[in-house]
Amino acid sequence: MILERIHKENDIKKLNKKDLQILAEEIREFLIEKISVTGGHLASNLGVVELTMAMHLAFDLPKDKIIWDVGHQAYTHKVLTGRKAGFDDLRKYGGMSGFPKRKESECDAFDTGHSSTSISAGLGYVEAREILGEDHHVISVIGDGSLTGGMAYEALNNAAHLKSNFIIVLNDNTMSISPNVGGMSKYLDSIRTAQTYTDLKRGVEHALRKVPVAGESIVEHIRKTKSGIKQLFVPGMFFEDMGITYLGPVDGHNIGELYRAFQEAKKLDNAVLLHVLTKKGKGYLPAEIEPSKFHGTGPFEIATGQALAKKDGDTYTDVFGKVLCDIGANDTNVVAITAAMKDGTGLSEFAKRYKKRFFDVGIAEEHGVTFAAGLAAGGLKPVFAVYSSFLQRGYDQMIHDVALQNLPVVFAIDRAGIVGNDGETHQGIFDLSYLSSIPNMTVISPKNKWEMADMVRYAVDFESPIAIRYPRGKAYTGLKEYRKSIQFRQSETIYEEDEIAIFSIGHMMEIAEKVRRKLKEMGYDCSLINGRFVKPIDEEILVRMAKDHKLFVTIEENVLSGGYGEKVREFVMRQDLPVNVLTIGIPDEYVEHGNIDILRKEIMLDEDSIVKQIVTQYIGLTR
Ligand SMILES: Cc1ncc(C[n+]2csc(CCOP(=O)(O)OP(=O)(O)O)c2C)c(N)n1
């Protein structure tokens, strides 16, 4: 095995041409085998095997800096930099991250997870190099999907002025997670078509020249008539006109061609964009056929590509998608927006059924929010379905464009709370804080499947900005007997006793209910309240419960700072209510990757840890 000869960075440089071809195949087999067991990002990684190898041949790591956009496609880079063994524990707690991590390897130049940051970070590296008088190359690798993010253009705009080398690799596979969207995608497509045309033309020229006597003059005639169509023959004019040298397009699966292109790119004293054409899922048929399905996958059977885990029950995302489709059938003013996450946010069916009322804006969350504000101002009812961590991008837009004008935009915030294997960058643990600091914003969260459905209906009818936050995974089917309609600002009392009152939010109600059961078994009386509204909180229930409870406990899967618990505590203190408050949530730190249950234990958000904290506090109070 050639792969066995790769132990660390630059080992690849010892291989000959033939070995390199074999290595590419071996890396593919390795990735398929490992990811079929652990799950992870497959299709994007299979697409960049040769590209990564060529970069490792052309550059010198860790001296040169490779910055991966999103970072989900850095698996071959990890293989080539001494991290093969890490794939057994890929994305597991304590194991190797699925993204580049500076603390994991000095060959990882920049931490990522969210898209469209690589050109900005790379440009920062370039300017630092110039000021510090260092000598190394900086290469940012960005996908065509990530190039739909506004930040990438802000960075290109700045990079255009550079007087020193900066290499931007555009890895164009025509796909985001779903097929890519928008004008830039069309433009790149036109370059690809022009390339095919150029190849075709070369072939025709070659054949014509062979025609006796007239051949040469026919070729010249054709040349003259076509020469005016500059755009067709000089691809990449958009970048060239900006001041960024365009090279390409290059076959992203041809190591020799890529290597030569990098040598050319290195010679330039300015920003250069190397356009590389790759195939997402390359070399594994199920992933080539369904790249979206294999963008991020759980464990699967290699022979068939079938997922190993069987689906059991509806997820919150499924419920959202179904209810929104139902609403959309009767209310033609309802429109749905996604930022490149149609499948992940459950909007695929809506997109199919109501084509004209569905918008994929690309990986452009900031634009998505303001676009929604415009739709609302124009008289429609926009629902922006978006992952909690990605909506962080749209904070100013939520304040400035939506809430300030009190526009009725619905934010359907998926993947809230701990998401697990994707780690720090993807945990949705800040939304309750960042949302509830915005005036005019209402924030709600469902305890189970049925409340999820009710809340989606409630939100669409709401006349101001409103956010529903819910987690990934199966929707809780417990507590179904409590299906009282949603009333503004009102919580829902599930058990009313005395001593301890537990107030919980959203999916943490499932754990809160178990905690209460345990406390009862231990002999404590305990009320359980489903908060429903994080903003505004139900103040009446706090006043009422303070009369016969000694301790309020709040439970939420959000950072404590600015979360639900702090709001409860603040109200209790402001009103001088005669009750103590224990807030349970996520401490002031980032939560790494791993299994959700393990992570909850680590941050003391699991049932046992919560019970312990409550009992300790309560005993302290009553001693
Ligand atoms: C801000 C942000 N929004 C959404 C995502 C989710 N996401 C991860 S990869 C991806 C598609 C990226 O497409 P591209 O850059 O072309 O890379 P490819 O996977 O096709 O290689 C998306 C939408 C993200 N990581 N960051």
The ligand as an SDF file (V2000), in Angstrom:
LIG
                    3D

 26 27  0  0  0  0  0  0  0  0999 V2000
  -22.6390   30.0660    7.0630 C   0  0  0  0  0  0  0  0  0  0  0  0
  -22.9020   28.6360    6.6790 C   0  0  0  0  0  0  0  0  0  0  0  0
  -24.1090   28.2930    6.1610 N   0  0  0  0  0  0  0  0  0  0  0  0
  -24.3530   27.0140    5.8180 C   0  0  0  0  0  0  0  0  0  0  0  0
  -23.3990   26.0560    5.9840 C   0  0  0  0  0  0  0  0  0  0  0  0
  -23.7210   24.5980    5.6640 C   0  0  0  0  0  0  0  0  0  0  0  0
  -22.8900   24.0950    4.5610 N   0  0  0  0  0  0  0  0  0  0  0  0
  -21.8010   23.3540    4.7870 C   0  0  0  0  0  0  0  0  0  0  0  0
  -21.0080   22.9350    3.3910 S   0  0  0  0  0  0  0  0  0  0  0  0
  -22.1750   23.6900    2.4480 C   0  0  0  0  0  0  0  0  0  0  0  0
  -22.0530   23.6570    0.9440 C   0  0  0  0  0  0  0  0  0  0  0  0
  -20.7450   24.1800    0.5110 C   0  0  0  0  0  0  0  0  0  0  0  0
  -20.6410   24.0770   -0.8620 O   0  0  0  0  0  0  0  0  0  0  0  0
  -19.2230   24.2360   -1.5280 P   0  0  0  0  0  0  0  0  0  0  0  0
  -18.4980   25.3600   -0.8970 O   0  0  0  0  0  0  0  0  0  0  0  0
  -19.4150   24.2950   -2.9900 O   0  0  0  0  0  0  0  0  0  0  0  0
  -18.4550   22.9240   -1.1070 O   0  0  0  0  0  0  0  0  0  0  0  0
  -18.7020   21.4230   -1.5810 P   0  0  0  0  0  0  0  0  0  0  0  0
  -19.3330   20.7360   -0.4150 O   0  0  0  0  0  0  0  0  0  0  0  0
  -19.5550   21.4300   -2.7910 O   0  0  0  0  0  0  0  0  0  0  0  0
  -17.3410   20.8970   -1.8450 O   0  0  0  0  0  0  0  0  0  0  0  0
  -23.1490   24.2930    3.2340 C   0  0  0  0  0  0  0  0  0  0  0  0
  -24.3160   25.0100    2.7300 C   0  0  0  0  0  0  0  0  0  0  0  0
  -22.1610   26.4530    6.5390 C   0  0  0  0  0  0  0  0  0  0  0  0
  -21.1960   25.5790    6.7680 N   0  0  0  0  0  0  0  0  0  0  0  0
  -21.9460   27.7360    6.8640 N   0  0  0  0  0  0  0  0  0  0  0  0
  1  2  1  0
  2  3  1  0
  2 26  2  0
  3  4  2  0
  4  5  1  0
  5  6  1  0
  5 24  2  0
  6  7  1  0
  7  8  2  0
  7 22  1  0
  8  9  1  0
  9 10  1  0
 10 11  1  0
 10 22  2  0
 11 12  1  0
 12 13  1  0
 13 14  1  0
 14 15  2  0
 14 16  1  0
 14 17  1  0
 17 18  1  0
 18 19  2  0
 18 20  1  0
 18 21  1  0
 22 23  1  0
 24 25  1  0
 24 26  1  0
M  CHG  1   7   1
M  END
$$$$
